[in-house]
Amino acid sequence: MLKIEDIISRNESVSLVGLGYVGMPIAVAFAKKVNVIGFDINAEKIDTYKNGIDPTREVGDEAIKNTTVEFTSNPEDLKKAKFHIVAVPTPIKEDKTPNLFPLESVSKTLGSNLTKGSIVVYESTVYPGVTEDICIPILEKYSGLICGVDFKVGYSPERINPGDKIHRLETIVKVVSGMDEESLDTIAKVYELVVDAGVYRAESIKVAESAKVIENSQRDINIAFMNELSIIFDRLDIDTNAVLKAAGTKWNFLDFKPGLVGGHCIGVDPYYLTYKAEQTGYHSQIILAGRRINDDMGKYVAENAIKQLIKADRKVKGAKVGIFGFTFKENTPDTRNTRVIDIVKELNEFGIQPLIFDPVADQKEGLSEYGLEFNNIEEMTKLDAIIIAVNHNEFKEYNIEKWSNFYINGKDKVLLDIKGVVNKNEAMNSGFIYWGL
């Protein structure tokens, strides 16, 4: 079986299977220490990397140009590696149940190119049991090898935070697990090559899978609580942010804010846990309640946009509404599972086709995923209302005068500031009708 010395001596290589926002930074990090093969089925994406371009903006173009990663879309190149890290997305279906197709598909591809003595580590978020009950049988079927004899498997949940330049792969403790002590030791030592913060050896693969899925479920529930507070305080005509600032003076008050909860983790992972819970006969109460609140926030924002337009004596149907920001979070081009789309859809129901400007978003992804063509900044003029949906750094640099220039002439400029980008008092003193979560 593979040993750490084989990797360090470069006699054997590491492969990254799936080169998105998670896999690509891992590949680049490992390539500074060992031989790395970066595989993705998307040939266009591979060509982009080969041309020295980082579409994710996670490591930057320079890092891509200078990396020694062997980028490839040819699955047979996986035979050159003995330590495989799988980092593909695990989305949900329309009915909110797990969509394991990407994971099953990549397991077939990897299994078809797996060699004796290999170790396979999954990083994709799953419910407890997926690695052993679903992935291993696929690997065995397509490789003709026996798990535990010819190859071994582990799980190490990804903790990369897209767009975050502080909490990186190297600075976050890495949870690792293996099917036995031998595989766990090798897996831990391989990750220790790049993770400066160190690794935590989980008791089992199921423990590691569970740890990952509850991390984001916990965050989702906390944000749902803040969103519910925002709804309550809005009805009481109390500033939610002012309340949170006051409460935040206590040492053990948790620092969460209301907002749209999207992306491929927080808005998805809780459904993986509740799905598995239901298989045991338990119906989640707290987790699903939090999901319902967060899933409805886009509609809530849109409804308040209509209320503010009416307050400003603006017509609703055909109103010119500008949405600033479409990605699921700030300073990342990733639009997957963005909940800003919920605002767009709800406004459409009121006869409003909003203009959308996002200087960071992946334009091609916006078109392919949502059928939306984003507007340029020059088109964001003579607006009846503005919704600041994402707090990109560029938007934070806009002063109140710049925001004012986007509107049609007249008083009562409607501004819905979802992320608290604009100073509320300054906006109101400048003739804005201001509303925020």
Secondary structure, 3 states (H helix, E strand, C coil): CCCHHHHHCCCCEEEEECCCCCHHHHHHHHHCCCCEEEECCCHHHHHHHHCCCCCCCCCCHHHHHHCCCEEECCHHHHHHEEEEEECCCCCECCCCCECCHHHHHHHHHHHCCCCCCEEEEECCCCCCCHHHHHHHHHHHHHHCCCECCCEEEEECCCCCCCCCCCCCHHHCCEEEEECCHHHHHHHHHHHHCCCCCCEEECCCHHHHHHHHHHHHHHHHHHHHHHHHHHHHHHHCCCCHHHHHHHHCCCCCCCCCCCCCCCCCCCCCHHHHHHHHHHHCCCCCCHHHHHHHHHHCHHHHHHHHHHHHHHHCCCCCCCCCEEEECCCCCCCCCCCCCCCHHHHHHHHHHCCCCCEEECCCCCHHHHHHHHCCCCCCHHHCCCECEEEECCCCHHHHCCCHHHHHCCECCCCCEEEEECCCCCCHHHHHHCCEEEEEC
